[in-house]
Amino acid sequence: ATTFETPNLQITATFLSGLLSGRHRSLWLHCCSPAMIEKKVRQVERCLSKGMQKHFKSIPQPVETEKKSMHAMPGFVWLIKCIYEMQESRIAKDAMSKLEVDHLKLTYCNIGPVECTALAYVLQ
């Protein structure tokens, strides 16, 4: 099973992304060195960036007369939620700078209020 098919892993990754956010990083200081915390943050950032790049590469080319569009699939939404939990605008800007579509379709991703908030944050 891939990570996108494992809800418990997705929930855990989203939770850890939030814990590694700047607003909660001080909670780690009693058990980890600042250098170790920064290393973990960079690892999560790389993982999110690679996941987004992989997702963007899977977007099919548009039909010649149509604009390029993308369906926001559950795996993409999960990555967006992790980026939102990190609250690092730099990560969001980097991810979205590589998104080259004219339409983002939300039909197949079962998006709710939390996902809408995360998507709005990242798209800004």
Secondary structure, DSSP 8 states (H G I E B T S, - for coil): --GGG-HHHHHHHHHHHHHTSTTTGGGGTTTS-HHHHHHHHHHHHHHHHHHHHHHHHTS----TTS--EEE--HHHHHHHHHHHHHT-HHHHHHHHHT---SEEE-TTS---HHHHHHHHHHH-
